[in-house]
Amino acid sequence: MAEKETGRPAGTDAGTPWLNDDERAAWLANSALMISLPAALDARMQRESQLTFFEYVVLSVLSEEPERTMRMSRLAERTAASLSRLSHVVGRLEKRGLLARARIPGPGRATNAILTDAGYEVVVAAAPGHVAAVREYLIDQLEPHELTTLTRIGTAVEAAVNRAAATSAP
């Protein structure tokens, strides 16, 4: 779409608070980070550990829980996944013997995801490679003050997303 001299796309609403050049550059750099970093982590995890990045995240979250167990709905929240996506991935991990599911007694259809001993061994074995990739692709590319800024940015963005989700929840 052609841009007018105003910096906004031609034929668009003049009332929209368009990004200025600095804001647009920051957004595009962040978009690249959101797309390329998970893709690079995913490719490396699959190559080194035969896990997708998301599978690793699921196993990792469970590995840090008491009894390595978490309600599926809470696990979906912690991994920023829909229940549908999580159920699909948990099903794959279950077939590999890395997770088990157990219905929670009582009314409703609540289910726990439980990390098996085999799943724990897999996530423990994968963790050093994951940390090495995170260091190589992100941490070691930044100065100490940039890490502090990145933490502040990530925390602020997560809070804004959580606020929006809370206000749009049924």
C-alpha positions as a Markdown table, in Angstrom:
| # | Residue | x | y | z |
|---|---|---|---|---|
| 1 | Met | 0.0 | 0.0 | 0.0 |
| 2 | Ala | 1.4 | 3.4 | -1.0 |
| 3 | Glu | 2.2 | 5.8 | 1.9 |
| 4 | Lys | 1.4 | 9.5 | 1.8 |
| 5 | Glu | 3.9 | 12.0 | 3.1 |
| 6 | Thr | 2.2 | 11.8 | 6.5 |
| 7 | Gly | 3.8 | 8.4 | 7.1 |
| 8 | Arg | 0.5 | 6.5 | 7.1 |
| 9 | Pro | -0.8 | 4.2 | 4.4 |
| 10 | Ala | -2.8 | 6.0 | 1.7 |
| 11 | Gly | -6.6 | 5.8 | 1.9 |
| 12 | Thr | -6.6 | 5.0 | 5.7 |
| 13 | Asp | -8.4 | 6.7 | 8.6 |
| 14 | Ala | -6.6 | 9.9 | 9.6 |
| 15 | Gly | -7.8 | 9.4 | 13.2 |
| 16 | Thr | -5.6 | 6.3 | 13.6 |
| 17 | Pro | -2.6 | 7.1 | 15.8 |
| 18 | Trp | 0.0 | 5.8 | 13.3 |
| 19 | Leu | 3.5 | 4.8 | 14.3 |
| 20 | Asn | 6.2 | 7.4 | 13.8 |
| 21 | Asp | 9.5 | 6.3 | 12.3 |
| 22 | Asp | 11.1 | 5.4 | 15.6 |
| 23 | Glu | 8.0 | 3.5 | 16.8 |
| 24 | Arg | 7.7 | 1.6 | 13.5 |
| 25 | Ala | 11.4 | 0.6 | 13.6 |
| 26 | Ala | 11.0 | -0.7 | 17.2 |
| 27 | Trp | 7.8 | -2.6 | 16.2 |
| 28 | Leu | 9.4 | -4.2 | 13.2 |
| 29 | Ala | 12.5 | -5.2 | 15.2 |
| 30 | Asn | 10.3 | -6.7 | 17.9 |
| 31 | Ser | 8.2 | -8.5 | 15.3 |
| 32 | Ala | 11.3 | -10.0 | 13.8 |
| 33 | Leu | 12.3 | -11.1 | 17.4 |
| 34 | Met | 8.8 | -12.6 | 18.0 |
| 35 | Ile | 9.0 | -14.6 | 14.7 |
| 36 | Ser | 12.6 | -15.5 | 14.2 |
| 37 | Leu | 13.7 | -16.4 | 17.8 |
| 38 | Pro | 11.0 | -19.0 | 18.4 |
| 39 | Ala | 11.6 | -20.4 | 14.9 |
| 40 | Ala | 15.3 | -20.7 | 15.6 |
| 41 | Leu | 14.7 | -22.2 | 19.0 |
| 42 | Asp | 12.2 | -24.7 | 17.5 |
| 43 | Ala | 14.6 | -25.8 | 14.8 |
| 44 | Arg | 17.5 | -26.3 | 17.2 |
| 45 | Met | 15.3 | -28.1 | 19.8 |
| 46 | Gln | 14.0 | -30.5 | 17.1 |
| 47 | Arg | 17.5 | -31.1 | 15.8 |
| 48 | Glu | 19.2 | -31.6 | 19.2 |
| 49 | Ser | 16.4 | -33.1 | 21.4 |
| 50 | Gln | 13.6 | -34.3 | 19.0 |
| 51 | Leu | 11.2 | -31.9 | 20.8 |
| 52 | Thr | 9.5 | -28.8 | 19.4 |
| 53 | Phe | 10.1 | -25.6 | 21.3 |
| 54 | Phe | 6.5 | -25.7 | 22.5 |
| 55 | Glu | 6.8 | -29.3 | 23.7 |
| 56 | Tyr | 10.0 | -28.3 | 25.6 |
| 57 | Val | 8.1 | -25.4 | 27.2 |
| 58 | Val | 5.3 | -27.7 | 28.3 |
| 59 | Leu | 7.7 | -30.3 | 29.8 |
| 60 | Ser | 9.8 | -27.6 | 31.4 |
| 61 | Val | 6.8 | -25.9 | 33.1 |
| 62 | Leu | 5.6 | -29.3 | 34.5 |
| 63 | Ser | 9.1 | -30.2 | 35.6 |
| 64 | Glu | 9.1 | -27.2 | 38.0 |
| 65 | Glu | 5.7 | -28.0 | 39.6 |
| 66 | Pro | 5.2 | -30.0 | 42.8 |
| 67 | Glu | 4.6 | -33.6 | 41.9 |
| 68 | Arg | 5.3 | -32.5 | 38.2 |
| 69 | Thr | 1.5 | -32.1 | 37.8 |
| 70 | Met | -0.7 | -29.2 | 36.7 |
| 71 | Arg | -4.3 | -28.7 | 35.7 |
| 72 | Met | -4.5 | -28.5 | 31.9 |
| 73 | Ser | -6.3 | -25.1 | 31.9 |
| 74 | Arg | -3.5 | -23.7 | 34.1 |
| 75 | Leu | -0.8 | -25.2 | 31.9 |
| 76 | Ala | -2.5 | -23.6 | 28.9 |
| 77 | Glu | -2.3 | -20.2 | 30.6 |
| 78 | Arg | 1.3 | -20.7 | 31.6 |
| 79 | Thr | 2.3 | -21.7 | 28.0 |
| 80 | Ala | 0.1 | -19.1 | 26.4 |
| 81 | Ala | -1.7 | -21.8 | 24.4 |
| 82 | Ser | -5.3 | -22.5 | 23.7 |
| 83 | Leu | -6.6 | -25.7 | 25.4 |
| 84 | Ser | -7.1 | -27.2 | 21.9 |
| 85 | Arg | -3.4 | -26.6 | 21.0 |
| 86 | Leu | -2.2 | -27.9 | 24.3 |
| 87 | Ser | -4.4 | -31.0 | 24.2 |
| 88 | His | -3.0 | -31.8 | 20.8 |
| 89 | Val | 0.6 | -31.4 | 22.0 |
| 90 | Val | -0.1 | -33.3 | 25.2 |
| 91 | Gly | -1.6 | -36.1 | 23.2 |
| 92 | Arg | 1.6 | -36.4 | 21.2 |
| 93 | Leu | 3.8 | -36.3 | 24.3 |
| 94 | Glu | 1.5 | -38.9 | 26.0 |
| 95 | Lys | 2.0 | -41.3 | 23.0 |
| 96 | Arg | 5.7 | -40.9 | 23.6 |
| 97 | Gly | 5.4 | -41.7 | 27.3 |
| 98 | Leu | 6.5 | -38.3 | 28.4 |
| 99 | Leu | 3.2 | -37.2 | 29.9 |
| 100 | Ala | 0.1 | -38.7 | 31.3 |
| 101 | Arg | -3.3 | -37.2 | 31.8 |
| 102 | Ala | -5.6 | -37.9 | 34.7 |
| 103 | Arg | -9.1 | -36.7 | 35.3 |
| 104 | Ile | -9.6 | -34.6 | 38.4 |
| 105 | Pro | -12.3 | -36.1 | 40.6 |
| 106 | Gly | -15.4 | -34.0 | 41.0 |
| 107 | Pro | -17.9 | -32.2 | 38.8 |
| 108 | Gly | -16.8 | -31.0 | 35.4 |
| 109 | Arg | -14.2 | -32.3 | 33.0 |
| 110 | Ala | -11.0 | -31.0 | 34.6 |
| 111 | Thr | -7.8 | -32.9 | 33.8 |
| 112 | Asn | -4.3 | -32.8 | 35.1 |
| 113 | Ala | -1.1 | -33.2 | 33.0 |
| 114 | Ile | 1.5 | -35.2 | 34.7 |
| 115 | Leu | 5.2 | -35.3 | 33.7 |
| 116 | Thr | 6.4 | -38.9 | 33.7 |
| 117 | Asp | 9.8 | -40.0 | 34.8 |
| 118 | Ala | 10.7 | -40.5 | 31.1 |
| 119 | Gly | 9.5 | -37.0 | 30.4 |
| 120 | Tyr | 11.5 | -35.6 | 33.2 |
| 121 | Glu | 14.6 | -37.3 | 31.9 |
| 122 | Val | 14.0 | -35.9 | 28.4 |
| 123 | Val | 13.5 | -32.3 | 29.6 |
| 124 | Val | 16.5 | -32.5 | 31.9 |
| 125 | Ala | 18.6 | -33.8 | 29.0 |
| 126 | Ala | 17.3 | -31.0 | 26.7 |
| 127 | Ala | 17.7 | -28.1 | 29.1 |
| 128 | Pro | 21.5 | -27.5 | 28.5 |
| 129 | Gly | 21.0 | -27.2 | 24.8 |
| 130 | His | 18.0 | -24.9 | 25.3 |
| 131 | Val | 20.0 | -22.7 | 27.6 |
| 132 | Ala | 22.9 | -22.6 | 25.2 |
| 133 | Ala | 20.6 | -21.6 | 22.4 |
| 134 | Val | 18.9 | -18.8 | 24.5 |
| 135 | Arg | 22.4 | -17.5 | 25.4 |
| 136 | Glu | 23.6 | -17.7 | 21.8 |
| 137 | Tyr | 20.6 | -16.1 | 20.2 |
| 138 | Leu | 19.6 | -13.6 | 22.8 |
| 139 | Ile | 21.4 | -13.2 | 26.2 |
| 140 | Asp | 25.0 | -13.0 | 24.9 |
| 141 | Gln | 23.9 | -10.4 | 22.2 |
| 142 | Leu | 22.9 | -7.9 | 24.8 |
| 143 | Glu | 24.8 | -5.6 | 27.3 |
| 144 | Pro | 23.8 | -5.9 | 31.0 |
| 145 | His | 21.8 | -2.7 | 30.9 |
| 146 | Glu | 19.9 | -4.0 | 27.8 |
| 147 | Leu | 18.9 | -7.2 | 29.8 |
| 148 | Thr | 17.4 | -5.0 | 32.4 |
| 149 | Thr | 15.5 | -3.0 | 29.8 |
| 150 | Leu | 14.4 | -6.2 | 28.0 |
| 151 | Thr | 13.1 | -7.5 | 31.3 |
| 152 | Arg | 11.1 | -4.3 | 31.9 |
| 153 | Ile | 9.7 | -4.4 | 28.4 |
| 154 | Gly | 8.7 | -8.0 | 28.6 |
| 155 | Thr | 7.0 | -7.5 | 32.0 |
| 156 | Ala | 5.1 | -4.4 | 30.7 |
| 157 | Val | 4.0 | -6.1 | 27.5 |
| 158 | Glu | 2.9 | -9.3 | 29.4 |
| 159 | Ala | 0.9 | -7.1 | 31.9 |
| 160 | Ala | -0.8 | -5.3 | 29.1 |
| 161 | Val | -1.7 | -8.5 | 27.3 |
| 162 | Asn | -3.0 | -10.0 | 30.6 |
| 163 | Arg | -5.1 | -6.9 | 31.3 |
| 164 | Ala | -6.6 | -7.0 | 27.8 |
| 165 | Ala | -7.4 | -10.7 | 28.2 |
| 166 | Ala | -9.0 | -10.2 | 31.6 |
| 167 | Thr | -11.3 | -7.4 | 30.3 |
| 168 | Ser | -12.3 | -9.4 | 27.2 |
| 169 | Ala | -12.9 | -12.7 | 29.1 |
| 170 | Pro | -16.6 | -13.8 | 29.1 |
